Amino acid sequence: MKRQRSYRMSVAARRLGLTPALLRTQLRHLGAITDDKRANPLWVREGWLQEEQFQYQHPAVGWRWCTRIEITESGITELFSRIHNKAA
C-alpha cells in the first residue's frame, strides 16, 4: 500500500482554516488524539493519522521521547467533513 502524504499540525490547520491549537482541540474532542497525547489506533488504521515516536537530546534535561502526529490527505478530508457536518 502506498503511503499517503501527511502534514504537520500547523500546515493541516492552515489548510482547514483553523489555528493549530484549535485543530488539536477538535482532534481530542473527536477522539483522534487520546488523553496520553497519542494518535487513536482506529484513526491510524483508517489512514487518517500517522504517528512517529523518536528520541531527541534536549540541551538541559537530556534524552527525551517525543511523539509526532501528522494528518494525511484523507485525514484532512475526513476532518473537514466532520467539522462541516457538525457546524450545519
C-alpha positions in Angstrom: 0.0 0.0 0.0 1.4 3.4 -1.0 1.9 5.8 1.9 -0.1 8.9 1.7 1.3 12.4 2.0 1.0 13.7 5.6 1.1 17.2 7.1 2.2 18.6 10.4 -0.4 20.1 12.6 0.4 23.7 11.6 0.1 23.0 7.9 -3.0 20.9 8.2 -4.6 23.6 10.4 -3.9 26.2 7.8 -5.5 24.0 5.1 -8.6 23.6 7.3 -8.7 27.3 8.2 -8.0 26.7 11.9 -5.3 27.5 14.3 -3.0 24.6 15.3 -4.4 24.8 18.9 -8.0 24.7 17.7 -7.1 21.7 15.4 -5.6 19.8 18.3 -8.7 20.6 20.4 -11.0 19.3 17.6 -8.9 16.1 17.3 -9.1 15.5 21.0 -12.9 16.1 21.0 -13.4 13.7 18.1 -11.2 11.1 19.9 -8.5 11.1 17.3 -5.9 12.1 19.9 -6.1 10.2 23.2 -5.6 11.5 26.7 -2.0 10.4 26.7 -1.4 12.5 23.5 -1.1 9.6 21.1 -2.9 9.0 17.9 -6.0 6.9 18.3 -5.2 3.4 16.7 -8.5 3.5 14.8 -7.6 6.7 13.1 -4.2 5.3 12.2 -5.7 2.1 10.8 -8.1 4.2 8.7 -5.1 6.1 7.3 -6.3 9.5 8.7 -3.4 10.0 11.1 0.3 8.9 11.2 2.3 8.7 14.4 6.0 8.7 14.8 7.9 8.3 18.1 11.5 9.2 18.4 14.1 10.4 20.9 16.0 13.7 20.9 18.6 15.2 23.2 17.3 18.2 25.0 20.1 20.6 25.9 19.0 21.0 29.5 17.4 17.7 30.5 19.0 15.1 28.2 17.3 12.4 26.2 13.5 12.7 25.8 10.8 10.8 24.0 8.6 12.7 21.6 5.5 11.7 19.6 4.7 13.5 16.4 1.2 13.1 15.0 0.7 14.1 11.3 -2.6 14.3 9.4 -2.8 12.6 6.0 -4.7 13.9 2.9 -7.6 11.6 3.6 -7.5 12.7 7.3 -7.9 16.3 6.2 -10.8 15.3 4.1 -12.4 13.4 6.9 -11.9 16.2 9.4 -13.3 18.8 7.0 -16.4 16.7 6.6 -16.8 16.1 10.3 -16.3 19.8 11.2 -18.6 20.9 8.4 -21.3 18.4 9.3 -21.1 19.4 13.0 -21.5 23.1 12.1 -24.5 22.5 9.9 
